[in-house]
Every structure is written in C-alpha cells, then in structure tokens.
Amino acid sequence: MFRSAFALAGSVLVGCASVSTTDAGPQADVAAAAKSWSSAFNECNPQKLAALYLPDAVLWGTVSETIISTPAGVRQYFERACAARPQLKATFGEQLVRVYGNTANNSGTYTFSRTVEGQLRSGAARYSFTYRKVDGAWLITDHHSSLVPASASAPPPAASPPASR
C-alpha cells in the first residue's frame, strides 16, 4: 500500500550526492546538474524541473505507465508528483557519472522519503540520466527511474546451460 502511494509521487531523483569523481571537471558538472534536478524536485517546482529537460527528452518515470516524450508531458508528470501529499523528498545515493564529450550518463540510486503521521517512510529507487551539453549547460535527454524490487537482495536465478548443438 505504501509502495503504491509512495510511487505516485516518486517518479524521479534526488538530494545530497556522493559522486565517484576526484577532481572538478565534466563529471563534477554533470553531478551538479543532477543536484539541480534534486533541488527542483525537493522544492516541488514542476516548471523548474521541466526546464532541465531538452525539448526532445524522454522520461520513463517511476510510476508512469507510458513513456513521456513532450515538454508538456514532462511538466505534467511532475505536477502530478507534486500534488501528492505529504510531499516526497529525494536524496541521491551512489552516482556513477561517465562523460563522453558532449554526452554524459549518470546512473545510480536515490531514496524518496516523506513523513506520514510522524513516521519517516522511504523507498529506494534506481535511475539513469543521459545528458547532452548545450550552450555550456548539461540538460537531460533521457531519464529512467524505477523502484528497487523488494526481492533485490535475493540471488539471481541460475543461468540455463547452453543448448547442445
């Protein structure tokens, strides 16, 4: 029950970052772009969030039944997330940032949390962001987010033996 209520607003990403970088540079710039995203999410500012996405960006939100591929769709997704009460906050966990020229990927985990009747409730999610550097700014071109399955700690199933020829 909490998972579905939590998921309604928990489409996305996040707060304090622990990034696998050692010097300032493109990786730190991408991590800063993620921090901007989490700040806008935690402020519950759909306009500011939507402005972080390129016009042709794709969003596959945590609770979206369909892929979103328009600026209006991205904004509406975050408007629905912000309408949920109590409001969710997002905090980044591990971030793996890779930069390839004017394109970058940031994959990792974040936690969505909220206080319900005095109790802190949280849920883990995983994400992938793809960014493109446009006029000096790292903007989101692709964003996927999904809840971590409850059985994530279970060992994976054994691989099937190869078919004989």
C-alpha positions as CSV (number, residue, x, y, z in Angstrom):
1,M,0.0,0.0,0.0
2,F,2.7,2.5,1.0
3,R,4.7,1.4,-2.1
4,S,1.9,2.5,-4.5
5,A,1.2,5.7,-2.6
6,F,5.0,6.4,-2.4
7,A,5.4,5.6,-6.1
8,L,2.7,8.0,-7.2
9,A,5.0,10.9,-6.5
10,G,8.3,9.1,-6.6
11,S,9.0,9.4,-10.2
12,V,12.4,10.6,-10.0
13,L,15.5,11.7,-8.5
14,V,17.2,13.4,-5.6
15,G,19.3,15.4,-3.0
16,C,22.8,15.1,-1.5
17,A,25.3,13.4,-3.8
18,S,28.1,11.1,-3.3
19,V,29.7,11.1,-6.8
20,S,32.6,8.9,-8.0
21,T,34.8,11.8,-9.0
22,T,38.1,13.1,-7.7
23,D,38.6,16.5,-9.5
24,A,36.4,19.2,-10.7
25,G,35.6,19.0,-14.4
26,P,32.9,17.5,-16.6
27,Q,32.0,14.7,-14.1
28,A,31.5,17.3,-11.4
29,D,29.5,19.5,-13.8
30,V,27.2,16.5,-14.5
31,A,26.8,15.8,-10.8
32,A,25.9,19.5,-10.3
33,A,23.2,19.1,-13.0
34,A,21.8,16.2,-11.0
35,K,21.9,18.3,-7.9
36,S,19.9,21.0,-9.7
37,W,17.4,18.3,-10.6
38,S,17.1,17.2,-7.0
39,S,16.8,20.7,-5.7
40,A,13.9,21.5,-8.1
41,F,12.3,18.1,-7.2
42,N,12.6,18.8,-3.4
43,E,11.2,22.3,-4.0
44,C,8.3,20.7,-5.9
45,N,8.8,23.1,-8.8
46,P,7.5,21.4,-12.0
47,Q,8.4,24.4,-14.2
48,K,12.0,24.4,-13.0
49,L,12.2,20.6,-13.4
50,A,10.8,20.7,-16.9
51,A,13.4,23.3,-17.9
52,L,16.2,20.8,-17.1
53,Y,15.0,18.6,-19.9
54,L,15.7,19.1,-23.6
55,P,12.6,19.6,-25.8
56,D,13.1,16.1,-27.3
57,A,13.8,14.4,-24.0
58,V,12.3,11.1,-22.9
59,L,11.1,10.5,-19.4
60,W,10.2,7.0,-18.2
61,G,9.0,7.9,-14.7
62,T,8.9,5.6,-11.7
63,V,5.1,5.4,-11.8
64,S,4.4,6.3,-15.4
65,E,2.5,3.7,-17.4
66,T,3.8,5.2,-20.6
67,I,6.9,6.8,-21.8
68,I,6.8,10.6,-21.9
69,S,8.3,12.5,-24.8
70,T,7.0,16.0,-24.8
71,P,7.9,19.1,-22.7
72,A,4.2,19.4,-21.6
73,G,4.2,15.7,-20.6
74,V,7.3,16.1,-18.5
75,R,5.9,19.1,-16.7
76,Q,2.5,17.4,-16.2
77,Y,4.3,14.3,-14.7
78,F,6.0,16.5,-12.1
79,E,2.8,18.5,-11.4
80,R,1.1,15.2,-10.5
81,A,4.1,14.1,-8.4
82,C,4.0,17.5,-6.5
83,A,0.2,17.2,-5.9
84,A,0.8,14.1,-3.7
85,R,0.7,14.8,0.0
86,P,2.7,14.6,2.0
87,Q,5.3,15.8,-0.4
88,L,8.3,13.5,-1.3
89,K,11.9,14.4,-0.9
90,A,14.7,12.8,-2.9
91,T,18.2,12.1,-1.8
92,F,20.9,10.7,-4.1
93,G,22.9,7.7,-3.1
94,E,25.6,6.2,-5.3
95,Q,26.1,8.1,-8.6
96,L,28.2,6.7,-11.4
97,V,29.0,9.6,-13.8
98,R,30.6,8.9,-17.2
99,V,31.3,11.7,-19.7
100,Y,31.8,11.2,-23.4
101,G,32.4,14.6,-25.0
102,N,29.1,16.5,-25.0
103,T,27.1,13.5,-23.8
104,A,27.1,12.0,-20.2
105,N,25.4,9.3,-18.3
106,N,24.6,9.3,-14.6
107,S,23.3,6.1,-13.1
108,G,22.8,5.2,-9.5
109,T,20.3,5.1,-6.7
110,Y,18.2,7.5,-4.8
111,T,15.8,7.4,-1.9
112,F,12.4,9.0,-1.8
113,S,11.1,9.8,1.6
114,R,8.2,11.6,3.4
115,T,6.8,11.9,6.9
116,V,3.4,10.3,7.4
117,E,1.7,10.6,10.8
118,G,5.1,11.4,12.4
119,Q,6.8,8.4,10.8
120,L,9.6,8.7,8.2
121,R,8.7,6.5,5.3
122,S,11.2,5.9,2.5
123,G,11.7,3.8,-0.6
124,A,14.7,3.0,-2.7
125,A,14.8,3.7,-6.5
126,R,17.3,3.4,-9.2
127,Y,17.8,5.8,-12.1
128,S,19.7,6.6,-15.3
129,F,20.0,10.1,-16.7
130,T,21.6,10.8,-20.1
131,Y,22.7,14.4,-20.5
132,R,23.7,16.5,-23.5
133,K,25.8,19.6,-23.1
134,V,24.0,22.5,-24.9
135,D,25.5,26.0,-24.8
136,G,27.6,25.1,-21.7
137,A,24.7,23.5,-19.8
138,W,24.1,19.8,-19.1
139,L,20.5,19.1,-20.0
140,I,18.6,15.9,-19.6
141,T,17.8,14.0,-22.9
142,D,16.8,10.7,-21.3
143,H,15.6,9.8,-17.8
144,H,14.6,6.4,-16.5
145,S,13.6,5.7,-12.9
146,S,12.2,2.6,-11.2
147,L,11.7,1.3,-7.7
148,V,14.2,-1.2,-6.5
149,P,12.3,-4.6,-6.4
150,A,11.6,-5.9,-2.9
151,S,13.5,-9.1,-3.8
152,A,16.6,-7.2,-5.0
153,S,18.6,-8.9,-2.2
154,A,17.7,-12.4,-3.5
155,P,20.3,-14.1,-5.6
156,P,19.7,-14.1,-9.3
157,P,18.3,-17.3,-10.9
158,A,20.9,-19.8,-12.1
159,A,21.8,-19.5,-15.8
160,S,20.4,-22.1,-18.1
161,P,23.0,-24.4,-19.5
162,P,23.9,-23.7,-23.2
163,A,21.8,-25.6,-25.7
164,S,23.7,-28.5,-27.2
165,R,24.4,-28.5,-30.9
